[in-house]
């Protein structure tokens, strides 16, 4: 869809197409594990952030049995909307779970929750 924006420049609109799914929503939360060490009087003296991961959720209308439409728990998945900046730049996307939903007045919907991580 063509979009006209007025005001501040640099904002992005919309989503990237996904195979097997008319994507409606995408979210990604980047995290790292944290280990904090306290000194003898209980103050933080050292902290380490490690094992970057990204929790990913993509959902939409199911339109095929390939790409996102072929997702299954434990399987690696290619997700076009993945953000490769902000602390989790590399790694495979592994499916955690999938959810189907349907009704008598709507299209079949499909949601995939996954984790992006680097495996040594």
N, CA, C and O atoms as a Tinker XYZ file with bonds, in Angstrom:
   480  protein
     1  N      0.845000   -1.160000    0.000000    73     2
     2  CA     0.000000    0.000000    0.000000    64     1     3
     3  C      0.895000    1.228000    0.000000    63     2     4     5
     4  O      1.858000    1.315000    0.761000    81     3
     5  N      0.561000    2.170000   -0.862000    73     3     6
     6  CA     1.295000    3.425000   -0.885000    64     5     7
     7  C      0.887000    4.253000    0.332000    63     6     8     9
     8  O     -0.295000    4.351000    0.661000    81     7
     9  N      1.862000    4.835000    0.983000    73     7    10
    10  CA     1.616000    5.608000    2.195000    64     9    11
    11  C      2.269000    6.972000    2.049000    63    10    12    13
    12  O      3.414000    7.081000    1.611000    81    11
    13  N      1.544000    7.990000    2.413000    73    11    14
    14  CA     2.092000    9.344000    2.437000    64    13    15
    15  C      2.273000    9.722000    3.898000    63    14    16    17
    16  O      1.324000    9.663000    4.679000    81    15
    17  N      3.484000   10.110000    4.270000    73    15    18
    18  CA     3.732000   10.536000    5.649000    64    17    19
    19  C      4.047000   12.023000    5.653000    63    18    20    21
    20  O      4.657000   12.557000    4.727000    81    19
    21  N      3.617000   12.661000    6.706000    73    19    22
    22  CA     3.841000   14.091000    6.868000    64    21    23
    23  C      4.485000   14.299000    8.229000    63    22    24    25
    24  O      4.015000   13.754000    9.227000    81    23
    25  N      5.530000   15.063000    8.276000    73    23    26
    26  CA     6.202000   15.337000    9.545000    64    25    27
    27  C      7.586000   14.715000    9.565000    63    26    28    29
    28  O      8.287000   14.706000    8.553000    81    27
    29  N      7.967000   14.206000   10.701000    73    27    30
    30  CA     9.293000   13.649000   10.904000    64    29    31
    31  C      9.590000   12.552000    9.884000    63    30    32    33
    32  O      8.749000   11.687000    9.643000    81    31
    33  N     10.759000   12.583000    9.294000    73    31    34
    34  CA    11.153000   11.567000    8.325000    64    33    35
    35  C     11.907000   10.441000    9.025000    63    34    36    37
    36  O     12.345000   10.592000   10.166000    81    35
    37  N     12.056000    9.316000    8.337000    73    35    38
    38  CA    12.830000    8.198000    8.861000    64    37    39
    39  C     11.994000    7.096000    9.479000    63    38    40    41
    40  O     12.533000    6.039000    9.806000    81    39
    41  N     10.691000    7.303000    9.653000    73    39    42
    42  CA     9.828000    6.269000   10.221000    64    41    43
    43  C      9.517000    5.221000    9.154000    63    42    44    45
    44  O      9.410000    5.545000    7.971000    81    43
    45  N      9.373000    3.969000    9.574000    73    43    46
    46  CA     9.049000    2.876000    8.653000    64    45    47
    47  C      7.585000    2.496000    8.801000    63    46    48    49
    48  O      7.012000    2.593000    9.886000    81    47
    49  N      6.982000    2.059000    7.688000    73    47    50
    50  CA     5.570000    1.682000    7.675000    64    49    51
    51  C      5.442000    0.250000    7.186000    63    50    52    53
    52  O      6.097000   -0.135000    6.218000    81    51
    53  N      4.616000   -0.532000    7.837000    73    51    54
    54  CA     4.261000   -1.850000    7.326000    64    53    55
    55  C      5.237000   -2.958000    7.667000    63    54    56    57
    56  O      6.142000   -2.796000    8.485000    81    55
    57  N      5.025000   -4.086000    7.015000    73    55    58
    58  CA     5.780000   -5.309000    7.263000    64    57    59
    59  C      6.373000   -5.828000    5.970000    63    58    60    61
    60  O      5.969000   -5.419000    4.882000    81    59
    61  N      7.333000   -6.730000    6.091000    73    59    62
    62  CA     7.891000   -7.435000    4.944000    64    61    63
    63  C      7.056000   -8.686000    4.716000    63    62    64    65
    64  O      6.638000   -9.331000    5.677000    81    63
    65  N      6.805000   -9.041000    3.450000    73    63    66
    66  CA     6.020000  -10.232000    3.126000    64    65    67
    67  C      6.704000  -11.486000    3.657000    63    66    68    69
    68  O      7.931000  -11.576000    3.660000    81    67
    69  N      5.913000  -12.446000    4.103000    73    67    70
    70  CA     6.407000  -13.740000    4.575000    64    69    71
    71  C      5.833000  -14.837000    3.681000    63    70    72    73
    72  O      4.698000  -14.720000    3.219000    81    71
    73  N      6.592000  -15.893000    3.431000    73    71    74
    74  CA     6.120000  -17.021000    2.642000    64    73    75
    75  C      5.141000  -17.852000    3.464000    63    74    76    77
    76  O      5.426000  -18.193000    4.612000    81    75
    77  N      3.978000  -18.183000    2.874000    73    75    78
    78  CA     2.982000  -19.030000    3.527000    64    77    79
    79  C      2.042000  -18.314000    4.473000    63    78    80    81
    80  O      1.164000  -18.943000    5.063000    81    79
    81  N      2.212000  -16.991000    4.630000    73    79    82
    82  CA     1.429000  -16.257000    5.610000    64    81    83
    83  C      1.214000  -14.827000    5.126000    63    82    84    85
    84  O      2.165000  -14.167000    4.706000    81    83
    85  N     -0.015000  -14.347000    5.180000    73    83    86
    86  CA    -0.266000  -12.916000    5.003000    64    85    87
    87  C     -0.045000  -12.294000    6.375000    63    86    88    89
    88  O     -0.961000  -12.223000    7.195000    81    87
    89  N      1.167000  -11.851000    6.609000    73    87    90
    90  CA     1.573000  -11.414000    7.942000    64    89    91
    91  C      0.775000  -10.189000    8.374000    63    90    92    93
    92  O      0.649000   -9.216000    7.630000    81    91
    93  N      0.234000  -10.258000    9.602000    73    91    94
    94  CA    -0.547000   -9.175000   10.179000    64    93    95
    95  C      0.195000   -8.481000   11.305000    63    94    96    97
    96  O      0.088000   -7.265000   11.463000    81    95
    97  N      0.953000   -9.249000   12.096000    73    95    98
    98  CA     1.738000   -8.658000   13.182000    64    97    99
    99  C      3.074000   -9.372000   13.310000    63    98   100   101
   100  O      3.190000  -10.563000   13.022000    81    99
   101  N      4.071000   -8.629000   13.743000    73    99   102
   102  CA     5.404000   -9.168000   14.021000    64   101   103
   103  C      5.941000   -8.436000   15.232000    63   102   104   105
   104  O      5.807000   -7.217000   15.335000    81   103
   105  N      6.558000   -9.182000   16.162000    73   103   106
   106  CA     7.242000   -8.543000   17.283000    64   105   107
   107  C      8.525000   -9.302000   17.582000    63   106   108   109
   108  O      8.630000  -10.504000   17.342000    81   107
   109  N      9.490000   -8.575000   18.108000    73   107   110
   110  CA    10.781000   -9.155000   18.471000    64   109   111
   111  C     11.282000   -8.461000   19.725000    63   110   112   113
   112  O     11.333000   -7.233000   19.783000    81   111
   113  N     11.652000   -9.250000   20.730000    73   111   114
   114  CA    12.208000   -8.704000   21.975000    64   113   115
   115  C     13.604000   -9.300000   22.172000    63   114   116   117
   116  O     13.753000  -10.507000   22.359000    81   115
   117  N     14.622000   -8.437000   22.127000    73   115   118
   118  CA    16.013000   -8.870000   22.296000    64   117   119
   119  C     16.410000   -8.807000   23.762000    63   118   120   121
   120  O     16.147000   -7.814000   24.442000    81   119
   121  N     17.044000   -9.867000   24.247000    73   119   122
   122  CA    17.506000   -9.915000   25.637000    64   121   123
   123  C     18.872000  -10.575000   25.715000    63   122   124   125
   124  O     19.350000  -11.166000   24.747000    81   123
   125  N     19.488000  -10.465000   26.875000    73   123   126
   126  CA    20.715000  -11.196000   27.225000    64   125   127
   127  C     20.571000  -11.650000   28.669000    63   126   128   129
   128  O     19.935000  -10.984000   29.486000    81   127
   129  N     21.170000  -12.787000   28.965000    73   127   130
   130  CA    21.214000  -13.209000   30.360000    64   129   131
   131  C     22.136000  -12.253000   31.108000    63   130   132   133
   132  O     23.044000  -11.663000   30.523000    81   131
   133  N     21.892000  -12.107000   32.413000    73   131   134
   134  CA    22.673000  -11.165000   33.222000    64   133   135
   135  C     23.131000  -11.851000   34.494000    63   134   136   137
   136  O     22.351000  -12.531000   35.161000    81   135
   137  N     24.397000  -11.671000   34.827000    73   135   138
   138  CA    24.962000  -12.192000   36.065000    64   137   139
   139  C     25.577000  -11.019000   36.828000    63   138   140   141
   140  O     26.494000  -10.360000   36.339000    81   139
   141  N     25.059000  -10.769000   38.034000    73   139   142
   142  CA    25.554000   -9.675000   38.854000    64   141   143
   143  C     26.291000  -10.241000   40.063000    63   142   144   145
   144  O     25.854000  -11.212000   40.682000    81   143
   145  N     27.414000   -9.614000   40.382000    73   143   146
   146  CA    28.224000  -10.035000   41.532000    64   145   147
   147  C     28.277000   -8.871000   42.514000    63   146   148   149
   148  O     28.520000   -7.726000   42.133000    81   147
   149  N     28.044000   -9.189000   43.788000    73   147   150
   150  CA    28.103000   -8.162000   44.843000    64   149   151
   151  C     29.409000   -8.305000   45.637000    63   150   152   153
   152  O     29.978000   -9.391000   45.747000    81   151
   153  N     29.853000   -7.188000   46.178000    73   151   154
   154  CA    31.050000   -7.227000   47.025000    64   153   155
   155  C     30.662000   -7.557000   48.466000    63   154   156   157
   156  O     29.515000   -7.916000   48.732000    81   155
   157  N     31.592000   -7.440000   49.376000    73   155   158
   158  CA    31.383000   -7.845000   50.765000    64   157   159
   159  C     30.335000   -7.024000   51.511000    63   158   160   161
   160  O     29.843000   -7.466000   52.549000    81   159
   161  N     29.979000   -5.832000   51.003000    73   159   162
   162  CA    28.941000   -5.032000   51.673000    64   161   163
   163  C     27.641000   -4.976000   50.855000    63   162   164   165
   164  O     26.762000   -4.159000   51.129000    81   163
   165  N     27.535000   -5.845000   49.862000    73   163   166
   166  CA    26.291000   -5.980000   49.121000    64   165   167
   167  C     26.104000   -5.059000   47.932000    63   166   168   169
   168  O     25.031000   -5.038000   47.328000    81   167
   169  N     27.138000   -4.292000   47.585000    73   167   170
   170  CA    27.032000   -3.421000   46.421000    64   169   171
   171  C     27.434000   -4.181000   45.167000    63   170   172   173
   172  O     28.265000   -5.088000   45.218000    81   171
   173  N     26.842000   -3.804000   44.043000    73   171   174
   174  CA    27.225000   -4.440000   42.788000    64   173   175
   175  C     28.657000   -4.057000   42.439000    63   174   176   177
   176  O     29.001000   -2.876000   42.398000    81   175
   177  N     29.483000   -5.057000   42.190000    73   175   178
   178  CA    30.876000   -4.825000   41.851000    64   177   179
   179  C     31.199000   -5.269000   40.429000    63   178   180   181
   180  O     32.205000   -4.853000   39.854000    81   179
   181  N     30.340000   -6.115000   39.868000    73   179   182
   182  CA    30.610000   -6.673000   38.546000    64   181   183
   183  C     29.299000   -7.143000   37.943000    63   182   184   185
   184  O     28.446000   -7.692000   38.640000    81   183
   185  N     29.145000   -6.928000   36.660000    73   183   186
   186  CA    27.965000   -7.442000   35.963000    64   185   187
   187  C     28.403000   -7.944000   34.587000    63   186   188   189
   188  O     29.272000   -7.352000   33.948000    81   187
   189  N     27.800000   -9.022000   34.149000    73   187   190
   190  CA    28.087000   -9.579000   32.825000    64   189   191
   191  C     26.773000   -9.828000   32.096000    63   190   192   193
   192  O     25.837000  -10.382000   32.672000    81   191
   193  N     26.700000   -9.425000   30.848000    73   191   194
   194  CA    25.566000   -9.717000   29.975000    64   193   195
   195  C     26.067000  -10.692000   28.912000    63   194   196   197
   196  O     27.100000  -10.447000   28.289000    81   195
   197  N     25.354000  -11.783000   28.701000    73   195   198
   198  CA    25.831000  -12.818000   27.783000    64   197   199
   199  C     24.650000  -13.568000   27.167000    63   198   200   201
   200  O     23.505000  -13.365000   27.573000    81   199
   201  N     24.919000  -14.416000   26.207000    73   199   202
   202  CA    23.907000  -15.215000   25.505000    64   201   203
   203  C     22.767000  -14.363000   24.950000    63   202   204   205
   204  O     21.642000  -14.439000   25.444000    81   203
   205  N     23.047000  -13.552000   23.928000    73   203   206
   206  CA    21.966000  -12.754000   23.349000    64   205   207
   207  C     20.932000  -13.647000   22.663000    63   206   208   209
   208  O     21.284000  -14.585000   21.948000    81   207
   209  N     19.670000  -13.347000   22.889000    73   207   210
   210  CA    18.580000  -14.053000   22.228000    64   209   211
   211  C     17.499000  -13.052000   21.839000    63   210   212   213
   212  O     17.448000  -11.938000   22.361000    81   211
   213  N     16.647000  -13.464000   20.925000    73   211   214
   214  CA    15.510000  -12.645000   20.518000    64   213   215
   215  C     14.262000  -13.512000   20.563000    63   214   216   217
   216  O     14.220000  -14.578000   19.950000    81   215
   217  N     13.247000  -13.060000   21.287000    73   215   218
   218  CA    11.939000  -13.721000   21.297000    64   217   219
   219  C     11.132000  -13.113000   20.156000    63   218   220   221
   220  O     10.942000  -11.898000   20.098000    81   219
   221  N     10.660000  -13.966000   19.248000    73   219   222
   222  CA     9.990000  -13.518000   18.033000    64   221   223
   223  C      8.577000  -14.074000   17.989000    63   222   224   225
   224  O      8.339000  -15.226000   18.352000    81   223
   225  N      7.643000  -13.247000   17.541000    73   223   226
   226  CA     6.271000  -13.694000   17.321000    64   225   227
   227  C      5.805000  -13.119000   15.991000    63   226   228   229
   228  O      5.932000  -11.919000   15.747000    81   227
   229  N      5.266000  -13.976000   15.136000    73   227   230
   230  CA     4.723000  -13.536000   13.848000    64   229   231
   231  C      3.375000  -14.219000   13.660000    63   230   232   233
   232  O      3.233000  -15.421000   13.885000    81   231
   233  N      2.389000  -13.429000   13.243000    73   231   234
   234  CA     1.060000  -14.013000   13.056000    64   233   235
   235  C      0.386000  -13.403000   11.844000    63   234   236   237
   236  O      0.717000  -12.302000   11.406000    81   235
   237  N     -0.576000  -14.156000   11.311000    73   235   238
   238  CA    -1.314000  -13.674000   10.155000    64   237   239
   239  C     -2.259000  -14.725000    9.630000    63   238   240   241
   240  O     -2.591000  -15.688000   10.321000    81   239
   241  N     -2.691000  -14.528000    8.394000    73   239   242
   242  CA    -3.617000  -15.438000    7.733000    64   241   243
   243  C     -2.809000  -16.483000    6.966000    63   242   244   245
   244  O     -1.969000  -16.146000    6.132000    81   243
   245  N     -3.073000  -17.743000    7.258000    73   243   246
   246  CA    -2.362000  -18.858000    6.642000    64   245   247
   247  C     -2.755000  -18.973000    5.172000    63   246   248   249
   248  O     -3.939000  -19.082000    4.854000    81   247
   249  N     -1.755000  -18.950000    4.259000    73   247   250
   250  CA    -2.028000  -19.039000    2.821000    64   249   251
   251  C     -1.209000  -20.118000    2.117000    63   250   252   253
   252  O     -1.257000  -20.218000    0.891000    81   251
   253  N     -0.465000  -20.920000    2.857000    73   251   254
   254  CA     0.329000  -21.960000    2.222000    64   253   255
   255  C      0.982000  -22.864000    3.235000    63   254   256   257
   256  O      0.948000  -22.610000    4.439000    81   255
   257  N      1.585000  -23.941000    2.717000    73   255   258
   258  CA     2.223000  -24.924000    3.585000    64   257   259
   259  C      3.747000  -24.864000    3.480000    63   258   260   261
   260  O      4.430000  -25.832000    3.811000    81   259
   261  N      4.281000  -23.728000    3.020000    73   259   262
   262  CA     5.727000  -23.537000    2.967000    64   261   263
   263  C      6.076000  -22.299000    3.777000    63   262   264   265
   264  O      5.184000  -21.568000    4.209000    81   263
   265  N      7.353000  -22.060000    3.985000    73   263   266
   266  CA     7.790000  -20.892000    4.749000    64   265   267
   267  C      7.219000  -20.914000    6.158000    63   266   268   269
   268  O      7.309000  -21.925000    6.854000    81   267
   269  N      6.633000  -19.805000    6.577000    73   267   270
   270  CA     6.026000  -19.715000    7.909000    64   269   271
   271  C      4.935000  -20.766000    8.055000    63   270   272   273
   272  O      4.749000  -21.314000    9.141000    81   271
   273  N      4.211000  -21.055000    6.978000    73   271   274
   274  CA     3.135000  -22.034000    7.009000    64   273   275
   275  C      3.595000  -23.452000    7.315000    63   274   276   277
   276  O      2.774000  -24.302000    7.660000    81   275
   277  N      4.890000  -23.722000    7.195000    73   275   278
   278  CA     5.441000  -25.046000    7.485000    64   277   279
   279  C      6.097000  -25.118000    8.864000    63   278   280   281
   280  O      6.713000  -26.130000    9.197000    81   279
   281  N      5.976000  -24.073000    9.659000    73   279   282
   282  CA     6.630000  -24.028000   10.970000    64   281   283
   283  C      6.174000  -25.168000   11.871000    63   282   284   285
   284  O      5.004000  -25.551000   11.877000    81   283
   285  N      7.127000  -25.699000   12.630000    73   283   286
   286  CA     6.848000  -26.755000   13.608000    64   285   287
   287  C      7.811000  -26.584000   14.778000    63   286   288   289
   288  O      8.954000  -26.179000   14.570000    81   287
   289  N      7.380000  -26.882000   16.002000    73   287   290
   290  CA     8.261000  -26.725000   17.163000    64   289   291
   291  C      9.599000  -27.449000   16.993000    63   290   292   293
   292  O      9.651000  -28.603000   16.567000    81   291
   293  N     10.668000  -26.748000   17.333000    73   291   294
   294  CA    12.010000  -27.306000   17.268000    64   293   295
   295  C     12.699000  -27.162000   15.929000    63   294   296   297
   296  O     13.885000  -27.471000   15.807000    81   295
   297  N     11.978000  -26.698000   14.921000    73   295   298
   298  CA    12.517000  -26.581000   13.568000    64   297   299
   299  C     13.032000  -25.167000   13.339000    63   298   300   301
   300  O     12.460000  -24.198000   13.837000    81   299
   301  N     14.129000  -25.059000   12.572000    73   299   302
   302  CA    14.655000  -23.739000   12.228000    64   301   303
   303  C     13.753000  -23.122000   11.171000    63   302   304   305
   304  O     13.191000  -23.837000   10.340000    81   303
   305  N     13.609000  -21.796000   11.194000    73   303   306
   306  CA    12.653000  -21.098000   10.358000    64   305   307
   307  C     13.283000  -19.827000    9.802000    63   306   308   309
   308  O     14.060000  -19.161000   10.487000    81   307
   309  N     12.951000  -19.496000    8.567000    73   307   310
   310  CA    13.363000  -18.223000    7.979000    64   309   311
   311  C     12.224000  -17.235000    8.137000    63   310   312   313
   312  O     11.107000  -17.477000    7.679000    81   311
   313  N     12.521000  -16.106000    8.798000    73   311   314
   314  CA    11.519000  -15.063000    9.036000    64   313   315
   315  C     12.043000  -13.769000    8.421000    63   314   316   317
   316  O     13.072000  -13.246000    8.848000    81   315
   317  N     11.336000  -13.257000    7.420000    73   315   318
   318  CA    11.786000  -12.073000    6.690000    64   317   319
   319  C     11.806000  -10.809000    7.544000    63   318   320   321
   320  O     12.606000   -9.910000    7.284000    81   319
   321  N     10.949000  -10.720000    8.553000    73   319   322
   322  CA    10.830000   -9.501000    9.353000    64   321   323
   323  C     11.828000   -9.402000   10.509000    63   322   324   325
   324  O     11.821000   -8.401000   11.226000    81   323
   325  N     12.685000  -10.405000   10.714000    73   323   326
   326  CA    13.632000  -10.395000   11.828000    64   325   327
   327  C     14.540000   -9.168000   11.754000    63   326   328   329
   328  O     15.051000   -8.816000   10.691000    81   327
   329  N     14.726000   -8.531000   12.902000    73   327   330
   330  CA    15.600000   -7.362000   13.022000    64   329   331
   331  C     16.982000   -7.852000   13.448000    63   330   332   333
   332  O     17.117000   -8.545000   14.457000    81   331
   333  N     18.010000   -7.490000   12.675000    73   331   334
   334  CA    19.362000   -7.993000   12.935000    64   333   335
   335  C     20.249000   -6.961000   13.613000    63   334   336   337
   336  O     21.470000   -6.997000   13.458000    81   335
   337  N     19.657000   -6.050000   14.355000    73   335   338
   338  CA    20.432000   -5.041000   15.081000    64   337   339
   339  C     19.986000   -5.029000   16.534000    63   338   340   341
   340  O     19.185000   -5.871000   16.942000    81   339
   341  N     20.476000   -4.118000   17.293000    73   339   342
   342  CA    20.064000   -3.905000   18.675000    64   341   343
   343  C     20.353000   -5.081000   19.585000    63   342   344   345
   344  O     19.522000   -5.431000   20.423000    81   343
   345  N     21.525000   -5.703000   19.436000    73   343   346
   346  CA    21.973000   -6.671000   20.427000    64   345   347
   347  C     21.816000   -8.127000   20.091000    63   346   348   349
   348  O     22.304000   -8.964000   20.851000    81   347
   349  N     21.163000   -8.492000   18.996000    73   347   350
   350  CA    21.038000   -9.902000   18.614000    64   349   351
   351  C     21.197000  -10.014000   17.098000    63   350   352   353
   352  O     20.233000  -10.300000   16.388000    81   351
   353  N     22.431000   -9.785000   16.602000    73   351   354
   354  CA    22.626000   -9.654000   15.157000    64   353   355
   355  C     22.672000  -10.957000   14.370000    63   354   356   357
   356  O     22.476000  -10.932000   13.155000    81   355
   357  N     22.922000  -12.087000   15.009000    73   355   358
   358  CA    23.077000  -13.329000   14.252000    64   357   359
   359  C     22.385000  -14.483000   14.957000    63   358   360   361
   360  O     21.947000  -14.363000   16.102000    81   359
   361  N     22.296000  -15.596000   14.254000    73   359   362
   362  CA    21.765000  -16.809000   14.849000    64   361   363
   363  C     20.538000  -17.316000   14.128000    63   362   364   365
   364  O     19.861000  -16.579000   13.411000    81   363
   365  N     20.265000  -18.600000   14.336000    73   363   366
   366  CA    19.099000  -19.225000   13.743000    64   365   367
   367  C     17.834000  -18.901000   14.510000    63   366   368   369
   368  O     17.883000  -18.584000   15.698000    81   367
   369  N     16.701000  -18.978000   13.831000    73   367   370
   370  CA    15.392000  -18.767000   14.447000    64   369   371
   371  C     14.768000  -20.150000   14.622000    63   370   372   373
   372  O     14.478000  -20.830000   13.638000    81   371
   373  N     14.560000  -20.569000   15.874000    73   371   374
   374  CA    14.037000  -21.891000   16.198000    64   373   375
   375  C     12.629000  -21.760000   16.776000    63   374   376   377
   376  O     12.401000  -21.001000   17.718000    81   375
   377  N     11.690000  -22.510000   16.200000    73   375   378
   378  CA    10.288000  -22.417000   16.593000    64   377   379
   379  C     10.086000  -22.990000   17.992000    63   378   380   381
   380  O     10.487000  -24.120000   18.272000    81   379
   381  N      9.458000  -22.201000   18.871000    73   379   382
   382  CA     9.091000  -22.653000   20.210000    64   381   383
   383  C      7.718000  -23.316000   20.187000    63   382   384   385
   384  O      7.546000  -24.423000   20.698000    81   383
   385  N      6.741000  -22.632000   19.592000    73   383   386
   386  CA     5.384000  -23.173000   19.513000    64   385   387
   387  C      4.630000  -22.502000   18.385000    63   386   388   389
   388  O      5.029000  -21.449000   17.887000    81   387
   389  N      3.525000  -23.131000   17.986000    73   387   390
   390  CA     2.652000  -22.588000   16.961000    64   389   391
   391  C      1.214000  -22.637000   17.466000    63   390   392   393
   392  O      0.875000  -23.448000   18.328000    81   391
   393  N      0.380000  -21.769000   16.923000    73   391   394
   394  CA    -1.027000  -21.759000   17.319000    64   393   395
   395  C     -1.895000  -21.495000   16.095000    63   394   396   397
   396  O     -1.643000  -20.554000   15.342000    81   395
   397  N     -2.909000  -22.318000   15.898000    73   395   398
   398  CA    -3.905000  -22.129000   14.848000    64   397   399
   399  C     -5.157000  -21.553000   15.487000    63   398   400   401
   400  O     -5.489000  -21.892000   16.623000    81   399
   401  N     -5.850000  -20.690000   14.771000    73   399   402
   402  CA    -7.167000  -20.250000   15.219000    64   401   403
   403  C     -8.047000  -20.058000   13.989000    63   402   404   405
   404  O     -7.575000  -19.645000   12.930000    81   403
   405  N     -9.322000  -20.361000   14.145000    73   403   406
   406  CA   -10.267000  -20.199000   13.045000    64   405   407
   407  C    -11.650000  -19.953000   13.621000    63   406   408   409
   408  O    -11.929000  -20.251000   14.782000    81   407
   409  N    -12.503000  -19.403000   12.776000    73   407   410
   410  CA   -13.888000  -19.169000   13.170000    64   409   411
   411  C    -14.771000  -19.288000   11.939000    63   410   412   413
   412  O    -14.275000  -19.429000   10.821000    81   411
   413  N    -16.077000  -19.230000   12.146000    73   411   414
   414  CA   -16.982000  -19.364000   11.016000    64   413   415
   415  C    -17.199000  -18.044000   10.269000    63   414   416   417
   416  O    -17.968000  -17.993000    9.309000    81   415
   417  N    -16.528000  -16.985000   10.707000    73   415   418
   418  CA   -16.662000  -15.689000   10.044000    64   417   419
   419  C    -15.322000  -15.037000    9.715000    63   418   420   421
   420  O    -15.261000  -13.833000    9.464000    81   419
   421  N    -14.239000  -15.835000    9.716000    73   419   422
   422  CA   -12.925000  -15.252000    9.469000    64   421   423
   423  C    -12.022000  -16.277000    8.813000    63   422   424   425
   424  O    -12.368000  -17.456000    8.740000    81   423
   425  N    -10.872000  -15.840000    8.337000    73   423   426
   426  CA    -9.880000  -16.715000    7.740000    64   425   427
   427  C     -9.110000  -17.457000    8.827000    63   426   428   429
   428  O     -9.073000  -17.023000    9.978000    81   427
   429  N     -8.493000  -18.580000    8.455000    73   427   430
   430  CA    -7.653000  -19.319000    9.404000    64   429   431
   431  C     -6.427000  -18.482000    9.722000    63   430   432   433
   432  O     -5.761000  -17.962000    8.827000    81   431
   433  N     -6.142000  -18.361000   11.005000    73   431   434
   434  CA    -4.987000  -17.581000   11.462000    64   433   435
   435  C     -3.932000  -18.516000   12.033000    63   434   436   437
   436  O     -4.232000  -19.613000   12.503000    81   435
   437  N     -2.696000  -18.053000   11.981000    73   435   438
   438  CA    -1.557000  -18.867000   12.387000    64   437   439
   439  C     -0.580000  -17.961000   13.124000    63   438   440   441
   440  O     -0.242000  -16.885000   12.633000    81   439
   441  N     -0.130000  -18.383000   14.286000    73   439   442
   442  CA     0.858000  -17.629000   15.054000    64   441   443
   443  C      2.047000  -18.527000   15.355000    63   442   444   445
   444  O      1.882000  -19.678000   15.760000    81   443
   445  N      3.245000  -17.994000   15.155000    73   443   446
   446  CA     4.481000  -18.714000   15.439000    64   445   447
   447  C      5.266000  -17.915000   16.472000    63   446   448   449
   448  O      5.501000  -16.720000   16.288000    81   447
   449  N      5.671000  -18.572000   17.560000    73   447   450
   450  CA     6.574000  -17.980000   18.551000    64   449   451
   451  C      7.899000  -18.720000   18.424000    63   450   452   453
   452  O      7.935000  -19.950000   18.380000    81   451
   453  N      8.981000  -17.959000   18.365000    73   451   454
   454  CA    10.295000  -18.549000   18.118000    64   453   455
   455  C     11.366000  -17.798000   18.894000    63   454   456   457
   456  O     11.124000  -16.718000   19.433000    81   455
   457  N     12.552000  -18.390000   18.939000    73   455   458
   458  CA    13.707000  -17.784000   19.597000    64   457   459
   459  C     14.877000  -17.747000   18.624000    63   458   460   461
   460  O     15.213000  -18.755000   18.003000    81   459
   461  N     15.492000  -16.582000   18.497000    73   459   462
   462  CA    16.705000  -16.456000   17.687000    64   461   463
   463  C     17.889000  -16.532000   18.620000    63   462   464   465
   464  O     17.963000  -15.799000   19.606000    81   463
   465  N     18.820000  -17.425000   18.308000    73   463   466
   466  CA    20.008000  -17.586000   19.143000    64   465   467
   467  C     21.163000  -18.135000   18.326000    63   466   468   469
   468  O     20.969000  -18.830000   17.328000    81   467
   469  N     22.348000  -17.814000   18.763000    73   467   470
   470  CA    23.551000  -18.384000   18.152000    64   469   471
   471  C     23.923000  -19.625000   18.921000    63   470   472   473
   472  O     24.013000  -19.600000   20.148000    81   471
   473  N     24.137000  -20.702000   18.214000    73   471   474
   474  CA    24.517000  -21.961000   18.848000    64   473   475
   475  C     25.941000  -22.275000   18.457000    63   474   476   477
   476  O     26.261000  -22.337000   17.270000    81   475
   477  N     26.809000  -22.475000   19.449000    73   475   478
   478  CA    28.222000  -22.734000   19.182000    64   477   479
   479  C     28.437000  -24.159000   18.703000    63   478   480
   480  O     29.570000  -24.555000   18.430000    81   479
